[in-house]
């Protein structure tokens, strides 16, 4: 029987899918800059030698992407709504013997908040066109809600996976069983709440990320007005109680749009085969955050890339991307 597992993000990748912003409703004033920032992210990854497949919506969107992105970036025209392929794309498992398959889950627009044409189908479409066998699970899950360390441990948040707007009939034990059954995990570490203002109901990829087996990076509050300081401290305590080694990261501090605190997070970094792309926001803490990630990934190039306009649409580089692990 095949031993299917979801590899950690730092495992070798064949390519990275990235969604390209197209919807002026989602980015009412920031669409051109969001496109520039996603194109810069795609180009930075492609220029390390890794294949990038930038998903574009239509002819005009494709022309804009081609204008902005490196010639090394491959464009694929698809029907999709949101660019957040971490959540709508396939989660690719490997069996350790050269096999790969795509796991697909139900998707309901992050609990019924944002439902757009193509978001139900884009994951299966790109998986099928990549030649992957597709298996569909019987529950709702977004890829940004989980993070694994390659040894069988997965981390998530109670705020998201236990939210009644996803799987109201499933208990904590039911969800743990499904994470193990469908993605090959053996142990679930539960953190509490995610960031304030996060419309995903607290995805863990904005809060805590594995950076090695049994080792997890979590922000610490910076500044007296950091709106998430207590959330970070609670996450670090829970992680340590679960026996994980915690590497503390700076947070961006308070990043606001008008009177609202934005869910800005350096934790939404993307690990690729040769580099780590860290979102930065023009905060005083950007430089320290990038330096910390360099210490955590000494074997990779680490780049801080502006992501404030991407954030205006509700996510970051990790949210907008999904890797194809090497078999």
C-alpha positions in Angstrom: 0.0 0.0 0.0 1.4 3.4 -1.0 2.5 5.6 1.9 1.1 9.0 0.7 2.3 12.1 2.5 2.3 15.8 2.0 5.9 16.8 1.7 7.2 19.9 3.7 7.4 23.0 1.6 11.2 23.0 1.7 11.3 19.7 -0.2 12.4 19.9 -3.8 9.8 21.4 -6.2 9.3 21.0 -9.9 7.4 24.2 -10.3 5.4 26.8 -8.5 1.9 27.9 -9.5 1.1 31.6 -8.8 -2.2 33.4 -9.3 -2.1 36.8 -11.1 -4.5 39.5 -9.8 -7.3 40.4 -12.3 -10.3 41.7 -10.4 -10.7 45.4 -9.8 -13.5 44.7 -7.2 -11.1 42.8 -5.0 -8.3 45.4 -5.4 -10.4 48.6 -5.8 -7.5 51.0 -5.7 -4.5 48.7 -5.7 -4.9 46.3 -8.7 -2.0 47.7 -10.8 0.4 47.6 -7.8 -0.8 44.2 -6.7 -0.1 42.9 -10.3 3.4 44.5 -10.2 4.1 42.9 -6.8 2.9 39.4 -7.8 4.9 39.7 -11.1 8.0 40.6 -9.1 7.5 37.6 -6.9 7.0 35.3 -9.9 10.1 36.7 -11.6 12.3 36.4 -8.5 11.4 32.7 -8.2 11.8 32.0 -11.9 15.2 33.7 -12.0 16.6 31.2 -9.5 16.0 28.5 -12.1 12.8 27.1 -10.8 9.8 26.9 -13.2 7.0 29.3 -12.4 3.5 28.9 -13.9 1.7 32.2 -13.6 -2.1 31.7 -13.9 -3.8 34.5 -15.8 -7.5 35.1 -16.4 -7.9 36.4 -20.0 -6.1 38.1 -22.9 -5.8 41.5 -21.3 -4.7 40.0 -18.0 -2.1 37.9 -19.9 -0.8 40.9 -21.8 -0.4 42.8 -18.5 1.5 39.8 -16.9 3.8 39.5 -19.9 4.6 43.1 -19.7 5.5 42.9 -16.0 7.0 39.4 -15.5 10.4 38.0 -16.5 10.6 36.1 -19.8 11.5 33.1 -17.6 7.9 33.0 -16.2 5.5 30.7 -18.0 1.9 32.0 -18.4 -1.2 29.8 -18.4 -4.6 31.2 -19.1 -7.3 29.8 -16.8 -10.8 30.6 -15.4 -10.4 31.4 -11.7 -11.8 34.0 -9.3 -9.5 34.6 -6.4 -5.8 34.4 -6.9 -5.3 32.4 -3.7 -4.1 29.1 -5.1 -2.9 28.0 -1.7 -6.5 27.4 -0.9 -8.1 26.6 -4.3 -5.2 24.7 -5.8 -4.3 21.0 -5.4 -2.4 19.7 -2.4 0.1 17.3 -4.0 1.2 14.2 -2.1 4.1 11.9 -2.8 4.6 8.2 -1.9 8.4 8.2 -1.7 8.6 5.9 -4.7 8.2 8.4 -7.5 4.4 8.6 -7.3 2.4 11.8 -7.0 -1.3 12.5 -6.6 -3.5 15.6 -6.0 -5.8 15.8 -3.1 -8.8 18.1 -3.6 -11.1 19.3 -0.8 -14.4 21.1 -0.7 -14.1 24.9 -1.0 -16.9 27.2 0.1 -15.2 30.6 -0.2 -13.7 30.7 3.3 -17.0 30.0 5.0 -19.3 31.6 2.4 -17.6 35.0 2.4 -16.1 35.1 -1.2 -17.5 32.7 -3.8 -16.2 33.4 -7.3 -16.5 31.6 -10.7 -13.7 29.1 -11.2 -12.6 28.7 -7.6 -14.3 25.4 -7.3 -12.7 24.0 -10.4 -9.2 25.5 -10.8 -7.5 23.0 -8.5 -8.7 20.0 -10.4 -8.0 21.6 -13.7 -4.4 22.4 -13.1 -3.8 19.0 -11.4 -5.4 17.2 -14.3 -3.3 19.1 -16.8 -0.2 18.3 -14.8 -1.0 14.6 -15.3 -1.9 13.9 -11.6 -4.3 11.4 -10.3 -7.0 13.3 -8.4 -8.6 12.2 -5.2 -11.4 14.2 -3.7 -12.0 14.3 0.1 -15.4 14.6 1.7 -14.9 17.8 3.8 -13.8 21.4 3.4 -10.2 22.4 3.8 -8.0 25.2 2.5 -4.2 24.7 2.1 -3.4 27.8 4.0 -5.1 26.4 7.1 -2.4 23.8 7.6 1.4 23.5 7.6 3.4 20.3 7.9 7.0 19.6 9.0 7.7 16.4 6.9 7.8 14.1 9.9 4.0 13.6 10.2 3.2 16.7 12.3 0.8 19.3 11.1 -0.1 22.6 12.7 -3.4 24.4 12.4 -5.7 26.8 14.3 -8.9 26.1 16.2 -10.4 29.4 14.9 -10.3 28.1 11.3 -10.7 24.3 11.3 -13.2 24.2 14.1 -15.2 27.1 12.6 -18.9 26.0 12.1 -18.8 27.8 8.7 -16.6 25.0 7.3 -17.5 21.6 8.6 -20.3 22.0 11.2 -20.9 18.3 11.6 -17.3 17.4 12.3 -15.7 17.3 15.7 -12.1 18.0 16.5 -11.4 14.3 16.5 -13.2 13.9 13.2 -11.0 16.6 11.6 -7.8 15.1 13.1 -8.7 11.7 11.6 -9.3 13.2 8.2 -6.0 15.1 8.2 -4.2 11.9 8.9 -6.3 9.8 6.5 -6.2 12.2 3.6 -2.8 13.9 3.9 -0.7 11.4 5.6 -0.2 13.3 8.9 0.2 11.5 12.2 -0.1 14.3 14.8 -2.1 17.5 14.8 -0.8 20.5 16.8 -3.7 23.0 17.5 -3.0 26.7 17.9 -5.8 29.0 18.9 -6.7 32.1 17.0 -5.2 33.6 13.8 -4.5 37.2 13.1 -7.1 39.9 13.7 -8.8 41.0 10.5 -7.9 37.8 8.6 -10.9 36.9 6.5 -9.8 33.3 6.3 -10.8 32.9 9.9 -7.2 32.6 11.1 -5.2 30.6 8.6 -2.0 29.2 10.2 0.2 30.4 7.3 -0.2 33.9 8.6 0.6 32.9 12.1 3.1 30.0 12.4 5.2 28.2 9.8 7.4 25.1 10.1 11.1 25.9 9.2 12.4 22.4 9.8 11.4 19.1 11.4 9.9 19.9 14.8 10.9 23.6 14.5 8.3 26.3 14.0 8.6 30.1 13.4 6.1 32.3 15.2 6.1 36.1 15.5 6.6 38.1 18.7 4.7 41.3 19.2 6.6 44.5 18.3 5.5 47.8 19.6 2.9 48.6 22.3 0.2 48.9 19.6 0.8 45.5 18.0 -2.8 44.2 17.6 -1.7 40.5 17.6 0.8 40.4 20.4 -1.4 38.2 22.7 -2.3 35.9 19.8 1.4 35.4 19.0 2.3 34.7 22.6 -0.6 32.2 22.9 0.6 30.4 19.7 4.2 30.2 21.0 3.0 28.8 24.3 0.9 26.1 22.6 3.7 25.1 20.2 6.2 24.7 23.1 3.6 22.7 25.1 3.4 20.4 22.1 7.1 19.9 22.2 8.0 22.0 19.2 11.1 24.2 19.1 9.9 27.8 18.6 12.0 30.3 16.6 10.7 33.8 17.3 10.3 36.3 14.4 9.6 40.0 14.4 6.1 41.0 13.5 5.4 44.0 11.3 3.7 45.7 14.2 0.5 47.6 13.5 -0.2 47.9 9.7 -3.5 49.6 9.1 -5.8 50.7 6.4 -7.9 53.6 7.6 -9.1 52.6 11.1 -8.7 48.8 10.5 -5.7 46.7 11.4 -4.5 44.7 8.4 -3.5 41.0 8.8 0.1 41.8 7.7 2.5 39.0 8.4 6.0 38.0 7.5 4.9 34.4 8.1 3.3 34.4 4.7 6.7 33.7 3.1 7.0 31.2 0.3 9.7 28.5 0.4 10.9 27.4 -3.1 13.6 25.1 -4.1 16.3 27.8 -4.2 14.8 30.8 -2.4 12.4 32.1 0.3 10.3 35.1 -0.7 9.3 37.2 2.3 6.5 39.8 2.1 7.5 43.2 3.4 5.2 46.2 4.1 7.3 49.3 4.5 7.4 48.6 8.3 10.4 49.5 10.5 10.7 45.7 11.2 11.0 44.6 7.5 14.8 44.4 7.6 15.0 42.4 10.9 12.3 40.0 9.6 14.2 39.2 6.4 17.5 38.8 8.4 15.7 36.3 10.7 14.4 34.3 7.8 18.0 34.2 6.3 19.1 32.6 9.6 16.4 30.1 9.4 17.1 29.1 5.8 20.9 29.4 5.4 20.8 27.1 2.3 18.5 29.4 0.3 18.5 32.9 -1.1 16.1 35.0 1.0 14.5 38.1 -0.6 12.1 40.6 1.0 9.6 41.7 -1.7 7.0 44.5 -1.3 3.5 43.0 -0.7 1.4 45.8 0.7 -0.8 46.0 -2.4 -1.2 42.2 -2.5 -2.3 42.4 1.2 -5.0 44.9 0.2 -6.7 42.1 -1.6 -6.6 39.9 1.5 -3.5 37.7 1.2 0.2 37.4 0.6 2.7 35.5 -1.5 2.1 32.2 0.2 -1.6 32.5 -0.2 -1.2 33.2 -4.0 1.0 30.2 -4.7 1.0 26.4 -4.6 4.0 24.2 -5.2 4.4 21.0 -7.3 6.7 18.8 -5.2 9.3 16.7 -7.1 8.4 13.0 -7.2 
